[in-house]
Amino acid sequence: MNYAGIEDEFAQLATSKVVLIPVPYDGTSTWIKGADKGPEAFLDASANMELYDIETDSVPYENGVYLADAETENSSPEAMCDAVYQTTQNYLSQGKLVTLFGGEHSISIGAIKAFYEKFEDLTVLQIDAHSDLRQEYHGSKCNHACALADAQKNTNLIQVGIRSMDTEELQYMDKNKVFFAHDIKTNSTWIDDVLALCTKNVYITIDLDAFDPSIMPSTGTPEPGGLTWYQVMGLLKKVFRNCDVKGFDLNELCPNPNAKASDFLAAKLYYRMLAEYFHNKK
């Protein structure tokens, strides 16, 4: 199967500019299970999506999108993170735009490590309902609640859309680089404020629960008061146009077979990100 059902000529590793790594892992989630089914639902929705991008007047898949074998290591959270790290490193060494689709948010830990080891002065832009800064949770540093703890120590972490966290995380959070959802609502300059904190090199990690559950209900930990489609796309457009985005991941789709809109939102978001990336590489 090719990504989005594209023709074979646009799906070969040698000629594709993009690599998409599915990581169907859901080993540490603590409420609604099902993120391991997210990549499959995302790919199914992608295959039913129009592939002309209106906003950029482009057909992004023509740059080539190689759908890698799914990373299925699940013997432990640590083993999964190491496997994702190794796989990401491999494709980065080939000069590809490496992208990932989880799975729960812990899949980002290994990916981000591979990126910050390769790219100097890396900003990690986290779009998420949860701060995910616990140093350890349920006996593991690779728990989904710890997804950005390592990034906080080793990158320029900027957090957007946060509206749920534990008091324990306050000591690790840099509030000067956090854009809480309730503040975004009343701050007309928040996107420019985010950009002012970014370094040139940026990695984007998106937990789909950043969106309001009215448009993205199919996540493991939905939180009220989330971001809208055009708020997120407004931010992403400016980041792609002003920074050098090195890669990105999307996570935490827990598909509901009776409500496909969330699957399609995830598919459209990924494709729109590709569109903005290549539009600004021209």
Beta strands, then each sheet from edge to edge (+ up, - down):
strand 1: 18-23
strand 2: 65-67
strand 3: 97-102
strand 4: 122-127
strand 5: 156-162
strand 6: 178-180
strand 7: 201-207
strand 8: 244-251
sheet 1: 2+ 1+ 3+ 8+ 7+ 4+ 5+ 6+
end
